[in-house]
Each structure stands twice: as structure tokens, then as C-alpha cells.
């Protein structure tokens, strides 16, 4: 089974409705080029507001399902494509999540994944805004393939990729918002971007699946988002990559039919010594 996936890499302005309109155009572009699963970047409706702690920003959140998933459901049905949409979720007063909604190609809402790993770094003050996810690592059997979704900071954790792949995911999608600060870019920028790409390519190899990461681009506040959205195959090869400094809709064909063959040839799941991994539940081995 072969399927094409689309990654919508874009800039974000201060107008949510304009961001949505431009994203819908990106979805239409991807679908028009054959994409059957389209993933949007992290928190695509707004600029990346976590650069400062401001309680007024909670007003940006919405319920899921809600008004944006309704619009996206219409688009999914119109284009016969699955849509993965990263949104700021309002769950209850004082409880908010960084959440990815999954909508099937018939427009039906399949469910949500709530970001599990929440960073707290300069210009990434996400712990102020987001409650850690409590839905576990999830996989969806969509019309166009079985997929798993994780979000940004989750991409550094092999445990998250492994558990999602073990539940049957053929493609791991990572909606992302990552960039450079000016004081780091010259000295560390290339190394940071290489590390980001390399760790995800490793997830593809270790789990015998495709990995698709979609990042935003453009300057927002103190952050220069580095774009570079990419798709890696189960050998960790980057089969397509977007530019760093411009908006781009990446469309890539994935041969999901080869995954069983690859997992048989490299039987990492079979050879796991699950009887030796109990210490992974400890914070640190003193």
C-alpha cells in the first residue's frame, strides 16, 4: 500500500482567521498533488505565544472538537484526506493542553493526542500554558493508513516513538515549532538542527516506520524558526526536505507495504529484551 503524505510548513501572523485560511489553502494544495494524509505544524492557528508567560494568552485556546476542527472536517471530506491539526485545547478552567486532533478522510473526528513532554526553556515557557497529556500514546487506523501522532518536544524521546510504533503506527507524525535564538544561532545553530533531525531519523530506523516532522518557518519575536520539515523512511534516509526560510507544502509518497518486510528483516521488536527494561520507569539510576 502506497500513500502520499503532505506537510504544510508556513509562517504565522497575528490573525487567527488568516492563518486558518492560508492553512486551508495549503491543505488543498497538498491534496491536489495527491496527499491523502496532511499534517499541520504545531499550534498553526497562532504565532508561538509561549515565548513569555501571559495569562491573557489562555483566551487563544478552544475546545476540541470545536470550531476549528469543524472547519478542518469539512476540508478533510472535500479533499478525501486525513488531517492532523495541532491546537491549543481548552479542557476546563485552568486546564489547557497542547493537542493534536486527528480527522479522517470522510470528515469524521477520530480523536486527539495530548502532548506528553512539556518543555520549559528560555522562549519556550510551555509549562505555564500546557498540562501534560493524559491520554497515552495513541494510534489511529485512518482510511489512508495507520498513523501515530506526537508533538514537538516528544520527538526527543525514544520511548514515545517506540510505544506509538508498538501500537501499530506505520507513520509517526511530529507537528513542531522549533527555532533558533539569535545568541545561539551562529555558534550552535547547525548542530541543534542536525540533532533535531538525527534523533527523529533514529526513531524511523529503530521502529521500522516513516517519520514526518513539520516545522514552522519565519521570525516570531526572539525565535527564528528553521523550517526544514522532512520525511524519513524506515532506513532513516531523508527522502524529502523543505527549505529553511520559506513556506512550503511538501508532498511525499510512502510505501507502507514495505514496512512488514523491513520489520521482518530487521526484527527490532522481536529482539527487545522486555524483561530487562523495568528500570526505565525510574527517574535516574543512582
C-alpha positions, -999 to +999 in steps of 0.1 A: +000+000+000+014+034-010+001+067+002+012+103-002+015+125+028+016+163+029+033+186+053+022+222+054+051+244+065+041+281+069+046+314+086+021+326+112+008+361+117-013+376+145-047+370+127-060+335+135-086+335+107-060+345+082-037+317+095-066+293+091-074+304+056-038+301+044-035+267+061-067+255+043-051+266+011-020+245+020-042+215+026-059+220-008-025+223-024-013+191-008-044+172-016-044+184-052-009+169-055-022+136-043-016+138-005-040+115+014-027+124+049-019+161+057-001+172+088-001+208+100+027+224+121+024+228+159-001+254+170-007+265+134-035+289+142-014+314+161+021+327+165+041+308+190+028+325+222+049+306+247+078+330+245+065+347+275+042+339+304+010+359+299-023+347+313-042+366+286-029+341+261-053+314+275-080+332+256-065+317+224-075+282+234-106+264+222-124+231+228-116+200+208-137+191+189-147+227+183-149+254+157-115+248+141-120+210+139-154+216+123-137+237+095-110+211+091-135+183+090-152+200+060-118+203+043-109+166+050-142+154+035-139+177+005-104+166-003-106+129+008-076+134+031-068+127+067-058+159+086-036+162+117-041+195+134-022+208+164-043+232+185-043+249+219-070+230+237-092+244+265-103+214+286-116+232+316-109+264+335-072+263+344-066+231+324-052+235+289-033+212+266-011+212+235-032+188+215-033+172+181-067+164+166-070+136+140-097+139+114-104+110+089-108+115+052-146+113+055-146+143+078-151+123+110-133+133+141-112+103+153-098+117+185-069+136+200-034+132+213-022+155+241+014+164+242+031+144+269+065+160+273+063+197+281+095+219+279+104+249+300+133+268+284+140+304+275+114+314+250+097+280+253+077+285+285+052+258+278+048+245+313+030+278+321+004+270+295+001+233+290-009+205+313+010+173+304-010+148+283-030+121+300-044+101+270-013+080+265+005+072+232-021+067+205-025+053+170-054+057+145-064+034+117-074+060+092-088+055+057-053+060+042-030+043+067-024+036+104-007+066+120+006+078+153+010+115+163+034+130+188+041+167+193+074+187+191+093+181+224+080+145+223+104+140+193+134+138+216+122+108+235+127+073+220+102+058+245+074+079+230+082+068+194+086+032+205+053+029+223+034+046+195+050+023+169+043-007+191+006+001+189+008-003+151+017+031+136+033+030+101+040+067+101+049+089+131+039+125+126+055+153+146+039+187+144+067+210+155+076+246+164+114+248+169+138+276+160+169+294+170+176+323+194+199+349+180+226+343+206+227+306+198+223+305+160+259+313+149+277+291+174+252+262+178+225+266+152+237+240+127+244+215+155+210+220+170+192+214+137+213+183+130+205+169+164+168+175+159+168+158+125+191+129+135+171+118+166+139+115+145+157+096+118+168+072+145+132+067+155+124+057+119+152+031+119+145+017+154+108+013+148+108+004+111+084+031+101+082+065+084+088+097+104+073+130+092+082+162+110+065+195+100+080+227+114+070+263+110+092+289+094+098+327+097+107+351+125+084+354+156+096+375+185+130+362+196+128+330+176+139+323+141+120+291+131+142+269+110+116+252+088+133+221+074+102+199+075+112+164+064+102+128+058+125+099+067+119+064+055+124+032+077+162+032+069+165+068+083+171+083+049+156+118+044+135+113+012+123+149+011+130+181+030+116+216+029+135+248+028+146+266+060+134+301+052+102+299+032+067+285+032+064+252+015+039+223+011+059+190+010+042+160-006+059+126-003+049+091-013+053+065+015+054+028+007+036+014+037+035-021+021+073-024+027+071-019+065+062-055+073+091-067+051+115-042+068+104-052+103+109-089+094+144-082+080+154-060+110+133-076+138+139-050+165+105-056+180+111-093+183+145-090+199+136-065+225+145-077+260+114-065+277+123-084+308+153-061+313+137-027+309+120-022+343+145+005+353+132+027+325+104+036+349+129+052+373+140+088+370+177+080+373+198+050+382+219+061+412 
